[in-house]
Amino acid sequence: MHRLRAAWIVSLASCLVASGVSAQTLEEDQAATTTTTTTTTGPRTVESGHELGDEQATLEEASPAPVADNGIDAVPDESNHDYFAFGAFGGGVLIPGALIAAFVQYQGSNPLNGGIGGFFSWRRNGLTLTVEVGYQGLGGDGFYRGNNAVETEQEYVRSQLGIVFGQLAFQWAIPVTAWFSVDLGIGIALGGMTGNLSRQEAYPDATQQYGWAACQGEGTPNAQYCEGPVERPGTNGRLDDSRVHGGTYQIQNNGGAGTGTGPNPFYFGDGGVPPIFGWLQLPRVSLRFTPIRQLLIRVDVSYNLYGIGFGGALGYQF
C-alpha cells in the first residue's frame, strides 16, 4: 500500500515538472517571435514584389525624368548649327525735313514712304546674313533751292519715285532668352529707280503753309518768280549746259496750264535723276522673336544716311 502511494506521488510530480517545462518553452518561443518581428527593419515593399530603397525614392522625387523634346517649343541656338528662314517684310522710311535742309534750302513736310518685299536669312553661331528683295517708295514734295541760289530760283519739286532694290545685311546676335534676341549690324542696298521727278517754278505766297506756292505757268501769277522762257532739254535729252535755259514747268499746279517738258530724265549728271540708287544702313537693329522654333518675328529699326527706317518681318524658320 505504501509502495503504491509512493509511485502515485512520483508520477504526479513528473507530470507537474513536464507541464512547467512545456509552458516555459512556449513562452520563450513567443518572445523570440515577437523580438524578431519588432526588430526587423528593411526596405519598403510594394504589392508587385519590387523593393524601393529610401535613398532611391528620395533621388527620384528630387530629379524627375526629363521631358522629351516636342520639336515646337523654342530652344537656345546650338553651336555650329545652321538655321534658315524665309518670309516677307514691310515698313517705311521717314526723311526728316531738318536733314534735307542740311544740304539745300528747303520748306516742306517730312517725307514718309512705305516699302515691302521678301527675305531669306542664314544664321550660325550668332551671325545672321539676310538677303532682301523689295520695293521702297521715295516720294514727297516741297520747295527747294540751292544754298547759294537767289530766291527767284525757288522751285516746287514733286517726287513720285521708287526703287526696286536688293539688300544684304550682316547682324550679330545678343541672346536674351531662348525665344528673344537683339541683332546688331549693317545693311547695304542697291537698286534701280522707277517713277517720276517733276519740278515747277515757285513764288512767295504768305497764305500758303510754307510761304511758297507753285507757279501756274510762264509768268503766272508772278512774272518775277515764274520766269520764262520755258526750259527745254538739249539735243542729248539732258538738262545740262546744252539745254535751253528758262523757267521749269514740268507739272500742273493750282489749276494752271502747266506748260512744260515732262518729268526730269534719268541719267547721272547735272539736272538728271540717278537711274541707280543705294544706301547704307548703319546701324541696323533687329528685335528677333521665336515664340516657337518654326516662327520668326522681327522688328527692325535703322538709319540709312538719308532717313530713318522702321518695319518688321514675318517668316518660317527651319
C-alpha positions as CSV (number, residue, x, y, z in Angstrom):
1,M,0.0,0.0,0.0
2,H,2.8,2.4,0.9
3,R,4.6,1.4,-2.3
4,L,1.6,2.2,-4.4
5,R,1.1,5.6,-2.8
6,A,4.8,6.5,-3.4
7,A,4.6,5.5,-7.1
8,W,1.5,7.7,-7.4
9,I,3.2,10.7,-5.9
10,V,6.3,10.2,-8.1
11,S,4.0,10.1,-11.2
12,L,2.2,13.3,-10.2
13,A,5.4,15.1,-9.6
14,S,6.7,14.1,-13.0
15,C,3.6,15.4,-14.7
16,L,3.9,18.8,-12.9
17,V,7.5,19.1,-13.9
18,A,6.8,18.3,-17.6
19,S,3.9,20.8,-17.7
20,G,6.1,23.6,-16.3
21,V,8.8,22.9,-18.9
22,S,6.3,22.9,-21.8
23,A,4.9,26.3,-20.6
24,Q,8.3,27.8,-20.3
25,T,9.3,26.6,-23.8
26,L,6.1,28.1,-25.3
27,E,6.7,31.5,-23.6
28,E,10.3,31.6,-24.9
29,D,9.2,30.8,-28.4
30,Q,6.6,33.6,-28.4
31,A,9.1,36.1,-27.0
32,A,11.6,35.1,-29.7
33,T,9.0,35.5,-32.4
34,T,7.9,38.9,-31.1
35,T,11.6,40.1,-30.9
36,T,12.2,39.1,-34.5
37,T,9.0,40.9,-35.7
38,T,9.6,44.2,-33.9
39,T,13.4,44.5,-34.5
40,T,13.3,43.7,-38.2
41,T,13.8,46.8,-40.5
42,G,14.3,47.0,-44.2
43,P,13.2,48.4,-47.5
44,R,9.6,49.3,-48.3
45,T,7.8,46.5,-50.2
46,V,5.1,47.2,-52.8
47,E,2.5,44.7,-53.9
48,S,4.3,43.9,-57.1
49,G,7.2,42.5,-55.0
50,H,9.8,45.2,-56.1
51,E,11.6,46.9,-53.3
52,L,12.3,50.7,-53.5
53,G,15.1,51.8,-51.2
54,D,14.7,55.1,-49.2
55,E,17.6,56.8,-50.9
56,Q,16.4,55.8,-54.4
57,A,12.9,57.2,-53.7
58,T,14.4,60.5,-52.5
59,L,16.5,60.9,-55.6
60,E,13.6,60.2,-58.0
61,E,11.5,62.8,-56.2
62,A,14.3,65.4,-56.4
63,S,15.2,64.7,-60.1
64,P,12.2,63.8,-62.2
65,A,12.6,62.1,-65.5
66,P,13.4,64.5,-68.4
67,V,10.6,65.6,-70.7
68,A,11.0,64.6,-74.4
69,D,11.6,67.5,-76.9
70,N,8.4,68.1,-78.8
71,G,10.1,69.9,-81.7
72,I,8.0,73.0,-81.3
73,D,9.0,74.9,-78.2
74,A,11.8,77.5,-78.6
75,V,15.3,76.4,-77.5
76,P,18.6,78.2,-77.4
77,D,20.7,78.1,-80.6
78,E,23.1,75.2,-80.8
79,S,26.7,75.8,-81.6
80,N,27.9,75.1,-85.2
81,H,24.3,74.6,-86.3
82,D,22.7,76.2,-89.4
83,Y,19.4,78.0,-89.1
84,F,17.4,79.2,-92.2
85,A,14.4,81.4,-92.5
86,F,12.3,83.0,-95.3
87,G,9.3,85.2,-95.3
88,A,8.0,88.8,-96.0
89,F,8.9,92.2,-94.6
90,G,7.3,95.6,-94.7
91,G,8.0,99.1,-93.3
92,G,8.8,102.6,-94.1
93,V,11.4,105.4,-94.3
94,L,11.0,108.8,-92.7
95,I,13.2,111.6,-94.1
96,P,13.3,114.4,-91.5
97,G,13.0,117.9,-93.1
98,A,15.9,119.1,-91.0
99,L,18.1,116.5,-92.7
100,I,17.1,117.8,-96.2
101,A,17.7,121.4,-95.0
102,A,21.3,120.5,-94.2
103,F,22.0,120.2,-97.9
104,V,19.6,122.7,-99.6
105,Q,17.2,125.5,-98.8
106,Y,14.0,123.5,-98.0
107,Q,10.5,124.3,-97.0
108,G,8.2,121.2,-96.8
109,S,7.0,118.2,-94.9
110,N,8.9,115.2,-93.6
111,P,8.5,112.6,-96.4
112,L,7.3,109.2,-95.2
113,N,7.2,106.3,-97.7
114,G,6.4,102.6,-97.4
115,G,8.2,99.5,-98.6
116,I,7.6,95.8,-99.0
117,G,9.4,92.7,-100.1
118,G,10.7,89.2,-99.2
119,F,13.8,87.9,-97.4
120,F,15.9,84.8,-96.9
121,S,18.3,84.5,-93.9
122,W,21.0,82.2,-92.7
123,R,22.2,82.1,-89.0
124,R,25.1,80.3,-87.4
125,N,26.9,80.9,-84.1
126,G,25.2,84.2,-83.6
127,L,26.0,85.6,-87.1
128,T,23.0,86.3,-89.4
129,L,23.1,87.1,-93.1
130,T,19.9,88.3,-94.6
131,V,19.1,88.9,-98.3
132,E,16.1,91.1,-99.0
133,V,14.5,92.0,-102.3
134,G,11.7,94.6,-102.4
135,Y,10.3,98.0,-103.4
136,Q,10.8,101.2,-101.4
137,G,8.9,104.4,-102.2
138,L,10.9,107.7,-102.4
139,G,8.0,110.1,-102.8
140,G,7.5,113.5,-101.4
141,D,7.1,117.2,-102.3
142,G,8.4,120.5,-101.1
143,F,10.1,123.8,-102.1
144,Y,13.8,123.7,-102.8
145,R,16.7,125.9,-104.0
146,G,20.4,125.7,-103.7
147,N,22.1,127.0,-100.6
148,N,23.8,129.8,-102.6
149,A,20.9,130.4,-105.0
150,V,18.8,133.6,-105.1
151,E,15.1,133.4,-104.1
152,T,13.9,133.6,-107.7
153,E,15.4,130.1,-108.2
154,Q,13.0,128.6,-105.8
155,E,11.2,125.5,-107.2
156,Y,8.4,123.2,-106.2
157,V,9.6,119.6,-106.5
158,R,7.2,116.6,-106.6
159,S,8.8,113.2,-106.3
160,Q,6.8,110.1,-107.3
161,L,10.0,108.0,-107.3
162,G,10.6,104.5,-106.0
163,I,13.4,101.9,-106.1
164,V,13.4,98.2,-106.8
165,F,16.3,97.0,-104.6
166,G,18.3,94.2,-103.3
167,Q,19.9,94.4,-99.8
168,L,22.4,92.3,-97.9
169,A,22.5,92.7,-94.1
170,F,25.1,91.4,-91.6
171,Q,24.0,91.2,-88.0
172,W,25.4,89.7,-84.8
173,A,23.1,88.3,-82.1
174,I,22.9,89.3,-78.4
175,P,20.7,86.4,-76.9
176,V,18.4,87.4,-74.1
177,T,16.2,84.3,-73.8
178,A,15.7,81.1,-75.8
179,W,13.0,83.0,-77.8
180,F,14.3,86.6,-77.9
181,S,17.5,88.1,-79.3
182,V,18.8,91.6,-80.2
183,D,20.6,91.6,-83.5
184,L,23.0,94.4,-84.4
185,G,24.7,95.1,-87.7
186,I,24.7,96.9,-91.0
187,G,22.8,96.7,-94.3
188,I,23.9,97.5,-97.9
189,A,21.3,98.1,-100.6
190,L,21.4,98.9,-104.3
191,G,18.6,99.2,-106.9
192,G,17.0,100.8,-109.9
193,M,14.9,103.9,-109.8
194,T,11.3,104.0,-111.1
195,G,8.6,106.7,-111.3
196,N,8.9,110.5,-112.0
197,L,10.5,113.5,-110.5
198,S,9.0,116.8,-111.7
199,R,9.8,120.5,-111.0
200,Q,7.8,123.7,-111.2
201,E,8.9,127.4,-110.6
202,A,7.6,128.8,-107.3
203,Y,6.8,132.2,-106.0
204,P,6.3,133.7,-102.4
205,D,2.8,133.3,-101.1
206,A,2.2,134.2,-97.4
207,T,-1.2,132.4,-97.4
208,Q,0.4,129.0,-98.0
209,Q,1.6,126.7,-95.3
210,Y,5.3,127.0,-96.2
211,G,5.2,130.6,-97.5
212,W,5.6,129.5,-101.1
213,A,3.3,128.3,-104.0
214,A,3.9,126.7,-107.3
215,C,3.6,128.8,-110.4
216,Q,0.7,128.1,-112.7
217,G,2.8,128.7,-115.8
218,E,5.2,131.0,-117.5
219,G,4.8,134.5,-115.9
220,T,1.7,133.4,-113.9
221,P,0.9,134.6,-111.3
222,N,4.2,136.3,-110.5
223,A,6.3,137.4,-113.5
224,Q,9.4,137.9,-111.4
225,Y,9.5,134.4,-110.0
226,C,7.6,132.5,-112.7
227,E,10.3,133.2,-115.2
228,G,10.4,132.4,-118.9
229,P,11.2,131.1,-121.4
230,V,10.3,127.5,-120.7
231,E,13.3,125.3,-120.1
232,R,14.0,122.7,-122.8
233,P,16.3,119.7,-122.8
234,G,19.3,119.7,-125.1
235,T,19.7,117.5,-128.1
236,N,21.1,114.8,-125.8
237,G,17.8,114.9,-123.8
238,R,19.6,116.2,-120.7
239,L,19.0,119.3,-118.6
240,D,22.7,120.2,-118.6
241,D,24.5,123.2,-120.1
242,S,23.3,122.2,-123.6
243,R,19.6,122.8,-122.6
244,V,17.6,125.9,-123.4
245,H,17.6,127.8,-120.1
246,G,14.5,129.3,-118.6
247,G,11.7,128.6,-116.2
248,T,10.9,125.0,-115.2
249,Y,7.2,123.9,-115.7
250,Q,7.1,120.2,-115.6
251,I,3.8,119.8,-113.8
252,Q,0.4,121.4,-113.5
253,N,-0.4,123.1,-110.2
254,N,-3.2,125.2,-108.8
255,G,-5.3,124.6,-111.9
256,G,-2.8,126.3,-114.2
257,A,-1.9,125.4,-117.7
258,G,1.5,123.9,-116.5
259,T,3.2,124.0,-119.9
260,G,6.5,122.2,-119.6
261,T,8.8,119.5,-120.7
262,G,7.7,116.4,-118.8
263,P,9.5,114.9,-115.8
264,N,13.2,115.0,-115.2
265,P,15.1,112.4,-117.4
266,F,17.0,109.6,-115.8
267,Y,20.8,110.0,-116.1
268,F,23.9,110.7,-114.0
269,G,24.9,114.3,-114.0
270,D,23.6,117.9,-113.7
271,G,19.8,118.1,-113.8
272,G,19.2,114.4,-114.1
273,V,17.7,111.7,-111.8
274,P,20.2,109.0,-111.0
275,P,18.9,105.7,-112.5
276,I,20.6,103.7,-109.8
277,F,20.3,104.4,-106.1
278,G,21.6,102.8,-102.9
279,W,22.0,103.3,-99.2
280,L,23.9,102.0,-96.2
281,Q,22.0,101.1,-93.0
282,L,24.3,101.9,-90.1
283,P,23.3,100.8,-87.6
284,R,20.6,98.2,-88.3
285,V,18.9,96.9,-85.1
286,S,16.5,94.0,-85.1
287,L,14.5,92.5,-82.2
288,R,14.1,88.9,-83.1
289,F,11.3,86.8,-81.6
290,T,10.8,83.0,-82.0
291,P,7.8,82.1,-79.8
292,I,8.0,78.6,-81.4
293,R,11.1,77.5,-83.2
294,Q,9.4,77.5,-86.7
295,L,8.1,81.1,-86.4
296,L,10.3,84.1,-86.8
297,I,9.1,87.6,-85.9
298,R,11.4,90.6,-86.5
299,V,11.1,94.3,-85.6
300,D,13.7,96.5,-87.4
301,V,15.0,100.0,-86.9
302,S,17.8,101.6,-88.9
303,Y,19.5,104.8,-90.0
304,N,20.3,104.7,-93.8
305,L,22.2,108.0,-94.2
306,Y,19.2,109.8,-95.7
307,G,16.4,108.8,-93.4
308,I,15.2,106.6,-90.5
309,G,13.9,103.2,-91.5
310,F,11.5,101.1,-89.4
311,G,9.4,97.9,-90.0
312,G,9.0,94.3,-89.3
313,A,9.2,90.8,-90.8
314,L,7.3,87.5,-90.5
315,G,8.9,84.2,-91.6
316,Y,9.2,80.5,-91.3
317,Q,12.4,79.2,-89.6
318,F,13.9,75.7,-90.0
